[in-house]
Amino acid sequence: MTFVVIEEFFAEGIVAPSLSMMTATCPRGQDGNLMGLYMIITSLAILIPSYAMGTIVNESDSPQKIMTVLTFSIVPCFLSASICYFISGFDYAKRMTIMKEERIQGLA
């Protein structure tokens, strides 16, 4: 239960900023495609680890084994996702600067 609370606290808060960053920088008219792709990837990211953990862990296993499996299935994913999110912030800032300059040139 602790891991669920930690996951909800740290991971679910980045969904809205991620979606707004993606839709702001995607080509015009591609918002629907982007949301569909995001939903497919999110569903697969939930389904595949759940299936893998279901094959590794049984209800008869010790709590220590369950905690170990959950730790090693959650921590690397969140660390790699946080690095990707951090790096994408730089690209987002660059794209938003370019879009701002294009708007200014369009108004001039």
N, C-alpha and C positions, 0 to 999 in steps of 0.2 A: 504494500500500500504506500509505503514511503516513496518508492520509485515512481509510482503513478503521480503522486503529488509533486515530486521534483520535476517530472517530465511536463506536467501541465503548467507549472510555474515558469520554467525556463524555455520550453519549446513552443508552446501554443501562442505565446505573445508575439512571436515574429511572423505569424501568418499574415496578419493584416498589412504590416509594412512591406512584407515580401510581395504580396499581391499588388499593392499600389505601385511599388517600384517596377514590377514586371509590366503592368499595364501602361505605365507612363512612358516606358521606353520601347514598347513593341510597335511595329508598324501599324499605321491606321487601318482599322477594319479587321485586325487580327486578334482582338480582345477575346472573342469567343473561342477561337482555336487555342489561345494561350490558357484560358481557364479550363478547357477540356483536357489539355495536356497536363496541366497542373493536377487536376483531379485524378487522372489515370496514374500519374507517378506517385501521388500521395497514397492512393489505394494500394498500389503494388508495394510501396514502402511499408505499409502496415501489414499486408497479407503475407509477404514472403518471410519476414522475421517471425511472425506469429506461427506460421507453419513450421519453420525451422525449430523454434523453441518448443513447439508441441511434440516434435519428434525426439528432441533431446531430453526433455523433462517430463516425467510422469507424476501422477498424484501421490505415488508411494515414495518418491524421492525425498531426501532430507531437505529441510529449509535452507541449510548451508549450500547445497548444490543448486537449489533454485535461485538463491541470491547471487551466487557466483555466475550462473548462466545469464541472469538478467543484467548484472553489472557489465559483463564482457560483451553483451549484445547491445547495450544502450550507450555506454560511455564513448566508445570509438565513433559511433554514428554521430553523436552530438558534438564531439570535438571536431570531426571533419566538417559537419554542417556549419558550425560556428566559424571555422576558418573560411569556408566558401562564402558565407554571408558577409564576413568582414571584408574580404577581397572584392566582392561584388559592389560594395559601397563605393569604392574608388571609381569603378566603371560607371556606376549610376551617376555620380557627381560629374564625371566628364560628359556623359550623354545629356544630362540636364543643362550643363553649361552650353553645349552645342545647340540644343533646342532653344535656349533663351536667346542666343546670338542670332539664330535664324528668325525668330519672331521679331527681334529688333530690326533686322535688315528688311523683313517683310513690311514693317510699318513705315520704314524710311522711304 
